[in-house]
Amino acid sequence: MEFNATFIIAFISFIVFTVIMNIILYKPINDIVQKRKDFIDANYNEAKSNADKTRTILDERKNKLASARQNAKERSEEKINSAKNKKDEITSKAKQSAKENIEKARIENLNSSKEAKEVLRGEIKNLAQMISDRFLNHEEKIADIDNTLVDKIMQD
């Protein structure tokens, strides 16, 4: 192989061609490729950041929902317990009132029974006198009636 001037010219032509190609073709293409890579990386990072923000927001939302559900459950249990307590209180008052009314009615019945017995005692005396007037002498009055006998008759 001989090294002559054509080899050196071809070598210099190749280097000039490579430099010119690099300036005209490869550098703009490399710039476009780099810009695209930067754009894709920026969009990827932004999407990743948005996904992280979304996860954070979803976690916060889940926590808030759980907290709200717990608060609602506590409030509803509190209202239920309050209503049960009111119901128990009202029921207790109603039972007490019913007991008092029953006791009043019982006492009134006893009083009216005693009053009726007293009236009947007097009526028995009058009836005994009327019977004695009809069958016996009209002039004889029943002076003393045995109260124990009247009580025995009233109980039978």
C-alpha positions in Angstrom: 0.0 0.0 0.0 1.2 3.3 -1.0 0.6 6.5 0.7 0.3 9.1 -1.8 -1.5 12.5 -2.0 -4.8 11.0 -3.0 -5.0 9.2 0.3 -4.3 12.3 2.2 -6.9 14.2 0.2 -9.4 11.4 0.7 -8.7 11.4 4.4 -9.0 15.2 4.6 -12.2 15.1 2.5 -13.6 12.4 4.8 -12.9 14.6 7.9 -14.4 17.7 6.2 -17.4 15.7 5.1 -17.9 14.3 8.6 -17.6 17.8 10.2 -20.0 19.3 7.6 -22.4 16.4 8.1 -22.2 16.8 11.8 -23.0 20.5 11.6 -25.7 20.2 8.9 -27.4 16.9 9.7 -26.4 15.1 12.9 -26.3 18.1 15.2 -29.9 19.3 14.4 -31.1 15.7 14.6 -29.4 15.2 17.9 -30.8 18.6 19.1 -34.3 17.4 18.1 -33.8 14.0 19.7 -32.5 15.7 22.9 -35.5 18.1 23.0 -37.9 15.2 22.5 -36.1 13.3 25.3 -36.3 16.3 27.6 -40.0 16.8 26.7 -40.8 13.2 27.4 -38.8 13.2 30.6 -40.6 16.4 31.8 -44.0 14.9 30.9 -43.1 11.6 32.6 -41.9 13.4 35.8 -45.0 15.6 35.7 -47.2 12.6 35.3 -45.4 10.8 38.1 -45.8 13.9 40.3 -49.5 14.1 39.5 -49.9 10.4 40.2 -48.2 10.9 43.6 -50.5 13.9 44.3 -53.5 11.9 43.3 -52.5 9.0 45.6 -52.1 11.6 48.4 -55.4 13.2 47.7 -57.1 9.7 47.6 -55.5 8.7 50.9 -56.7 12.0 52.5 -60.1 11.4 51.1 -60.3 7.9 52.4 -59.1 9.1 55.8 -61.7 11.9 55.8 -64.5 9.5 54.8 -63.5 7.0 57.5 -63.4 9.8 60.0 -66.8 11.1 58.8 -68.3 7.6 59.0 -66.9 7.2 62.5 -68.3 10.5 63.6 -71.7 9.8 62.0 -71.7 6.4 63.7 -70.8 7.9 67.1 -73.5 10.6 66.7 -76.1 8.1 65.7 -75.2 5.9 68.6 -75.4 8.9 70.9 -78.8 9.9 69.5 -80.0 6.3 69.9 -78.8 6.1 73.4 -80.4 9.5 74.2 -83.7 8.3 72.7 -83.5 5.1 74.7 -82.8 7.1 77.9 -85.8 9.4 77.1 -88.0 6.4 76.4 -86.9 4.7 79.6 -87.6 7.9 81.5 -91.0 8.4 80.0 -91.8 4.8 80.5 -90.7 5.0 84.1 -92.8 8.1 84.7 -95.8 6.5 83.0 -95.5 3.4 85.2 -95.2 5.5 88.3 -98.2 7.6 87.3 -100.1 4.4 86.5 -99.2 3.0 89.9 -100.3 6.2 91.6 -103.6 6.2 89.7 -104.2 2.6 90.5 -103.5 3.2 94.2 -105.8 6.2 94.1 -108.5 4.2 92.5 -108.0 1.4 95.0 -108.2 3.8 97.9 -111.3 5.4 96.4 -112.9 1.9 96.0 -112.1 1.1 99.6 -113.5 4.3 100.8 -116.7 3.9 98.6 -116.9 0.3 99.8 -116.7 1.5 103.5 -119.3 4.2 102.8 -121.6 1.6 101.1 -121.2 -0.7 104.1 -122.1 2.0 106.4 -125.1 2.9 104.4 -126.1 -0.8 104.2 -125.7 -1.1 108.0 -128.2 1.7 108.4 -130.4 0.2 105.8 -130.3 -3.2 107.5 -131.4 -1.6 110.7 -134.3 0.1 108.9 -135.1 -3.1 107.1 -135.1 -5.1 110.3 -137.4 -2.5 111.8 -139.8 -2.7 108.9 -139.8 -6.5 109.1 -140.4 -6.4 112.8 -143.2 -3.8 112.3 -145.0 -6.0 109.8 -144.8 -9.3 111.6 -144.6 -8.3 115.2 -146.1 -5.6 117.2 -146.0 -2.2 115.6 -145.2 -0.5 118.8 -142.0 -2.4 119.6 -138.9 -0.8 118.4 -135.6 -2.7 117.9 -133.5 -1.1 120.5 -130.1 -2.8 120.1 -129.0 -4.7 117.0 -125.9 -6.8 117.3 -123.3 -5.2 115.0 -121.3 -8.4 114.8 -124.4 -10.2 113.4 -124.8 -7.4 110.8 -121.2 -7.6 109.8 -121.5 -11.4 109.4 -124.5 -11.0 107.3 -122.8 -8.4 105.1 -119.8 -10.6 104.5 -121.8 -13.6 103.4 
